[in-house]
Amino acid sequence: MPALSTRAGSEIGLYELLSVLPSQLQPHIERADDCSFLHAMFGERSLHSLVKIHEKLQCYEDRAPTPVLDSAGSLAQDLTEELQGRSASHEMRELVKLLSKPHMKSLLSVHDTVARKSYDPELPPLPDDIDDEEDSVKIIRLVKNKEPLGATIKKDEHTGAIIVARIMRGGAADRSGLIHVGDELKEVNGIPVDDKKPEEIICILSQSQGAITFKVVPGIKEEAQSKEPKIFVKALFDYNPAEDKAIPCKEAGLAFTKGDILQVMSQDDATWWQAKLEGDGNTRAGLIPSKHFQERRFAVWRPMTVATLQRTPSKRFYDETVAWVEDIEEDAEFASYLSGLHIAGLRRSFRLSRRDKKTNKSMYECKRNDHYDTADVPTYEEVTAYRRKHGDRHRLVLLVGPTGVGLNELKRKLLISDPQHFSVTIPHTSRSKRHQESDGVEYHFISKHLFEADIQNSKFIEHGEYKGNYYGTSFDSVRSVLSKNKVCLLDVQPHTLKHLRTAEFKPYVVFVKPPSIERLRETRKNAKVISSKDDKNSSKPFSEEDFQEMISAAQMMENQYGHLFEKVIVNDDLTIAFNELKQALRKVETEAQWVPVSWTHS
Ligand SMILES: Nc1ncnc2c1ncn2[C@@H]1O[C@H](COP(=O)(O)OP(=O)(O)OP(=O)(O)O)[C@@H](O)[C@H]1O
């Protein structure tokens, strides 16, 4: 077989191109089936003959010959008749024989058609007595390969007719443009389907290969040719159609996991949308439960889930019994790493210890309705691609994770790595200023009265009380960091996320997760955790109970707030976790991200 490159210098004919195509395409074809299909198609004799004719005709293209006459066929006929009556020479007899050959007659007929430029087929005239009531029937021929047709059918409950229920966007049926929702299926490959159940028809279809002929009565309402919609949603739950009893056709379903971006192709059906996975090469849409339908299902499932969670022992202490811990010792330790940098926002004050259930009781305020809101049913969130423009404020970086997992450590490493770029907030307190402290450096010192007024006015993201004094992180302290064109790092309790997920802050939420308990034991051998047990907030080595609580609290957070996390980092090896975080934050600044649509509306 000639290779394309061996004919350098001369023009490569279409015919030769055809013969080398299969071998040239081979490296790009994965499936053996596709490969043999291409070989068969390009090797087809009639195709080669056509190409040969095409090549020959091309020689005449430049000369643009015009037909001498457009009735060569009848001229040949007349000539034959005239010559037949005579006692003719050998040459004449040969000419008569030649002109009588069917191939010659066909050739001359084609010549005349081309010369007359009358290419449209002649249709028989419409009969005068057409019954307006009679259904017009369409015969459709589709060539089916291994790909499913991308259509579902149902039996009309009243008429018993088999109706096309849905056409999957981008599927074979959709691409053909010939079958529409509402069409009534009469026959498949000559087999009448009126008396068949949809499952039986599906069986006939799945067993058919190659050309399939459908006889359909077009639906009254032609499906509106809508343009491909550009609605993108972020999936806030995992979905597996194989496990969904409600889906009308499991094979047509699209599986996805929490955080996947889906392009919704059709919302015509109130219960089952059609969607594609963004970035996936597949052009065919699959069925996914609609937002409304999924919300209704979650509403039924939720009470059971919550009941299960509440039986989990550590749940009682999660979010509720949290304590304010002000750790001077730790501040001093951080200061030695960060000389010249004021790092009040780094103190453990906002990472609220949940270890000592006796002493933690009264310390931290969080409104009951700030807990996981059972009305917020995580299904889909409409998103759009957002890229931070030069000069725009940075996205707020929120770190979430169970106590002791290493949020501070990661925050501290980021600050050290680039103190000009990263920063933390300065908290407020109502306690009196110590002599070595300055207002607006370690804390913003305000009166108890003002603090209470600010609480009333919802100025705080989080606030708590410790030894009769208030402490809190205000929204304005975040604004202050962002206005300096710095990346603000903030670790928060996950229930505050919903107050921070605004167009103003466009938060990027990183969940820091503990590794397995075995790895915690290994990696945290020399680590210290703050204990509020004796009310002195001293550091102590991690206990087995600390590890277990860390893991179960992480699990709880992921279950309840996982849909809000944009990045999950397992803090196993600290250096690896830090590099992963740094890389993720770099991407946030330089690459487009999917964010809720509402964040980009001005
Ligand atoms: N990957 C790691 N390997 C070993 N030690 C770690 C790792 N990550 C954090 N640590 C250590 O674990 C201890 C607790 O970390 P850190 O204070 O950062 O946790 P935290 O999430 O801020 O906890 P809290 O909310 O209780 O303040 C520290 O001594 C820290 O150095």
The ligand as an SDF file (V2000), in Angstrom:
LIG
                    3D

 31 33  0  0  0  0  0  0  0  0999 V2000
    1.1290   17.0300   58.7900 N   0  0  0  0  0  0  0  0  0  0  0  0
    1.5450   17.1760   60.0550 C   0  0  0  0  0  0  0  0  0  0  0  0
    2.4780   16.3540   60.5230 N   0  0  0  0  0  0  0  0  0  0  0  0
    2.8980   16.4620   61.8120 C   0  0  0  0  0  0  0  0  0  0  0  0
    2.4380   17.3860   62.6790 N   0  0  0  0  0  0  0  0  0  0  0  0
    1.4860   18.2410   62.2430 C   0  0  0  0  0  0  0  0  0  0  0  0
    1.0060   18.1890   60.9250 C   0  0  0  0  0  0  0  0  0  0  0  0
    0.0670   19.1500   60.7690 N   0  0  0  0  0  0  0  0  0  0  0  0
   -0.0120   19.7850   61.9530 C   0  0  0  0  0  0  0  0  0  0  0  0
    0.8350   19.2440   62.8300 N   0  0  0  0  0  0  0  0  0  0  0  0
    1.0210   19.6210   64.2430 C   0  0  0  0  0  0  0  0  0  0  0  0
   -0.2060   19.3400   64.9080 O   0  0  0  0  0  0  0  0  0  0  0  0
   -0.4420   20.2990   65.9320 C   0  0  0  0  0  0  0  0  0  0  0  0
   -1.7870   20.9450   65.7080 C   0  0  0  0  0  0  0  0  0  0  0  0
   -1.7260   21.6700   64.4990 O   0  0  0  0  0  0  0  0  0  0  0  0
   -2.4670   23.0440   64.3230 P   0  0  0  0  0  0  0  0  0  0  0  0
   -2.3730   23.8640   65.5380 O   0  0  0  0  0  0  0  0  0  0  0  0
   -2.0550   23.6650   63.0610 O   0  0  0  0  0  0  0  0  0  0  0  0
   -3.9310   22.4820   64.2000 O   0  0  0  0  0  0  0  0  0  0  0  0
   -5.2740   23.2640   64.0430 P   0  0  0  0  0  0  0  0  0  0  0  0
   -6.0560   22.6220   63.0000 O   0  0  0  0  0  0  0  0  0  0  0  0
   -5.0270   24.7000   63.8530 O   0  0  0  0  0  0  0  0  0  0  0  0
   -5.9280   22.8950   65.4370 O   0  0  0  0  0  0  0  0  0  0  0  0
   -6.8430   23.7240   66.4880 P   0  0  0  0  0  0  0  0  0  0  0  0
   -8.0770   23.9850   65.7700 O   0  0  0  0  0  0  0  0  0  0  0  0
   -7.0260   22.8380   67.6340 O   0  0  0  0  0  0  0  0  0  0  0  0
   -6.0780   24.9340   66.8270 O   0  0  0  0  0  0  0  0  0  0  0  0
    0.7060   21.2740   65.8470 C   0  0  0  0  0  0  0  0  0  0  0  0
    1.6960   20.8910   66.7970 O   0  0  0  0  0  0  0  0  0  0  0  0
    1.2480   21.0950   64.4440 C   0  0  0  0  0  0  0  0  0  0  0  0
    2.6070   21.4370   64.3310 O   0  0  0  0  0  0  0  0  0  0  0  0
  1  2  1  0
  2  3  1  0
  2  7  2  0
  3  4  2  0
  4  5  1  0
  5  6  2  0
  6  7  1  0
  6 10  1  0
  7  8  1  0
  8  9  2  0
  9 10  1  0
 10 11  1  0
 11 12  1  0
 11 30  1  0
 12 13  1  0
 13 14  1  0
 13 28  1  0
 14 15  1  0
 15 16  1  0
 16 17  2  0
 16 18  1  0
 16 19  1  0
 19 20  1  0
 20 21  2  0
 20 22  1  0
 20 23  1  0
 23 24  1  0
 24 25  2  0
 24 26  1  0
 24 27  1  0
 28 29  1  0
 28 30  1  0
 30 31  1  0
M  END
$$$$
